[in-house]
């Protein structure tokens, strides 16, 4: 069973890679096909954090029951200085408020590297 799964996976990967290795047109010579410059995804800066809710409460401590200090909206710009579990300590550069927000609503998108 396992060897069949490996063989099928290898066949599928070979089928997917075949168009990448062949010329784009039937009449194109191998010299006409140019490769894209290689760039390492790890050399790119991390993506910025964004608010993924209509509003997020900025709190004095990294707990949902702590005092509310302000509100972070998707239009606000902010920086993250530290993390504690699923909580992020932010500085809202739009209002100057500093405090903790839940990482459930504030996170950065993941970059997919195909190196």
C-alpha positions as CSV (number, residue, x, y, z in Angstrom):
1,X,0.0,0.0,0.0
2,X,2.8,2.4,1.0
3,X,4.9,1.7,-2.1
4,X,1.8,2.2,-4.3
5,X,1.2,5.6,-2.7
6,X,4.8,6.6,-3.2
7,X,4.7,5.5,-6.9
8,X,1.5,7.4,-7.5
9,X,2.9,10.6,-5.8
10,X,6.1,10.3,-7.9
11,X,4.1,10.0,-11.1
12,X,2.0,13.0,-10.2
13,X,5.0,15.1,-9.4
14,X,6.7,14.1,-12.7
15,X,3.6,15.0,-14.6
16,X,3.5,18.4,-12.9
17,X,7.2,19.1,-13.5
18,X,7.2,18.0,-17.2
19,X,5.6,21.2,-18.5
20,X,8.1,23.3,-16.6
21,X,11.0,21.5,-18.3
22,X,9.7,21.5,-21.8
23,X,9.8,24.6,-24.2
24,X,6.7,26.8,-24.1
25,X,6.1,26.6,-27.9
26,X,6.6,23.7,-30.3
27,X,8.9,25.7,-32.6
28,X,10.9,27.4,-29.8
29,X,14.6,26.5,-29.7
30,X,16.1,25.7,-26.3
31,X,18.2,28.9,-26.5
32,X,14.9,31.0,-26.8
33,X,13.6,29.7,-23.5
34,X,15.0,31.8,-20.6
35,X,14.8,31.0,-17.0
36,X,13.5,33.5,-14.4
37,X,16.3,34.8,-12.1
38,X,16.5,32.8,-8.9
39,X,15.5,34.8,-5.8
40,X,15.5,33.4,-2.3
41,X,12.2,33.8,-0.5
42,X,14.0,33.8,2.8
43,X,15.9,37.0,1.9
44,X,12.6,38.9,1.6
45,X,11.4,40.9,4.6
46,X,8.5,39.5,6.6
47,X,5.0,40.6,5.7
48,X,3.4,43.2,7.9
49,X,0.8,42.4,10.6
50,X,-2.8,43.3,9.7
51,X,-6.1,43.5,11.6
52,X,-8.4,40.8,10.5
53,X,-11.6,42.0,12.3
54,X,-13.7,45.1,12.2
55,X,-12.0,46.3,15.5
56,X,-9.7,44.8,18.1
57,X,-9.5,45.9,21.7
58,X,-6.0,47.1,22.9
59,X,-5.6,45.8,26.5
60,X,-3.3,46.6,29.4
61,X,-2.3,42.9,29.9
62,X,-2.2,39.8,27.7
63,X,-5.6,38.6,29.0
64,X,-9.1,39.2,27.8
65,X,-10.3,40.3,31.2
66,X,-7.7,43.1,31.5
67,X,-8.5,46.9,31.2
68,X,-9.2,48.2,27.7
69,X,-6.9,51.0,26.6
70,X,-8.1,51.6,23.1
71,X,-9.3,50.1,19.9
72,X,-7.3,49.0,16.9
73,X,-9.0,49.3,13.5
74,X,-7.9,47.8,10.1
75,X,-7.1,51.3,8.8
76,X,-4.6,51.9,11.7
77,X,-0.9,51.4,11.3
78,X,0.9,49.6,14.1
79,X,4.1,47.9,15.1
80,X,4.6,44.7,17.1
81,X,7.4,44.8,19.6
82,X,6.9,41.4,21.5
83,X,4.8,38.3,21.8
84,X,3.4,36.4,24.7
85,X,1.6,33.2,23.7
86,X,-1.1,34.3,21.3
87,X,-0.9,37.9,22.4
88,X,1.1,40.7,20.7
89,X,2.3,43.9,22.3
90,X,1.7,46.6,19.8
91,X,2.1,50.4,19.4
92,X,-0.7,51.9,17.4
93,X,1.2,54.6,15.4
94,X,-2.1,56.2,14.4
95,X,-3.1,57.0,18.0
96,X,0.0,56.4,20.1
97,X,-1.7,53.7,22.3
98,X,0.5,50.9,23.5
99,X,-0.9,47.6,24.7
100,X,-1.7,43.9,24.1
101,X,-4.0,42.6,21.3
102,X,-5.1,39.0,20.6
103,X,-3.2,37.2,17.8
104,X,-6.5,35.7,16.9
105,X,-7.5,38.9,15.2
106,X,-4.1,40.4,14.4
107,X,-1.6,38.3,12.3
108,X,0.6,38.5,9.3
109,X,0.0,36.6,6.1
110,X,2.3,33.7,5.3
111,X,4.5,33.9,2.3
112,X,4.8,30.6,0.3
113,X,8.3,30.0,-0.9
114,X,8.9,27.6,-3.8
115,X,12.7,27.5,-3.5
